């Protein structure tokens, strides 16, 4: 099994930063994550990966 990959996303509306863990799935996965501050979709997926453990991170914009 591959080690997890840490991915950083930034909300396109308010600029809030998020860190998540990308993990492969044998049957694929789908979902979406909304910004906890402005409720904008930060990322939506339908792929062989899933994204877990979303956490806010500091961004410099």
C-alpha positions as CSV (number, residue, x, y, z in Angstrom):
1,X,0.0,0.0,0.0
2,X,1.2,3.4,-0.9
3,X,1.8,6.1,1.8
4,X,-0.8,8.9,2.0
5,X,-0.2,12.1,0.1
6,X,-0.8,15.5,1.8
7,X,-2.6,18.0,-0.5
8,X,-3.2,21.7,0.1
9,X,-6.3,23.4,-1.3
10,X,-7.2,27.1,-1.1
11,X,-10.9,28.3,-1.1
12,X,-11.4,30.2,-4.4
13,X,-13.8,32.6,-2.6
14,X,-12.2,33.7,0.7
15,X,-8.7,32.3,0.4
16,X,-8.9,30.0,3.5
17,X,-6.3,27.2,3.3
18,X,-6.9,23.5,3.9
19,X,-4.7,20.4,4.2
20,X,-6.1,17.0,3.5
21,X,-4.8,13.4,3.1
22,X,-5.3,11.8,-0.3
23,X,-5.7,8.0,-0.2
24,X,-6.2,5.6,-3.1
25,X,-9.5,3.6,-3.1
26,X,-9.9,0.2,-4.8
27,X,-13.5,1.1,-6.0
28,X,-13.1,4.9,-6.3
29,X,-14.7,7.6,-4.3
30,X,-16.7,10.8,-4.7
31,X,-17.4,13.7,-2.4
32,X,-16.9,17.4,-1.9
33,X,-15.5,19.7,0.8
34,X,-17.0,23.1,1.5
35,X,-15.1,26.0,3.1
36,X,-16.0,26.2,6.8
37,X,-16.0,30.0,6.6
38,X,-17.9,30.9,3.4
39,X,-19.5,27.5,2.4
40,X,-18.0,27.7,-1.1
41,X,-17.0,24.3,-2.7
42,X,-13.2,24.0,-2.2
43,X,-12.9,20.7,-3.9
44,X,-15.2,18.1,-5.4
45,X,-14.0,14.7,-6.6
46,X,-15.0,11.5,-8.3
47,X,-11.8,9.5,-8.7
48,X,-9.8,6.5,-7.5
49,X,-8.8,8.6,-4.5
50,X,-10.6,9.9,-1.4
51,X,-9.7,12.9,0.8
52,X,-9.7,12.6,4.5
53,X,-8.8,14.6,7.6
54,X,-9.4,18.1,6.3
55,X,-7.7,20.8,8.5
56,X,-7.3,24.5,8.2
57,X,-3.8,25.8,7.5
58,X,-2.4,29.3,7.3
59,X,-2.1,30.8,3.8
60,X,-0.3,33.8,2.6
61,X,-2.2,35.7,0.0
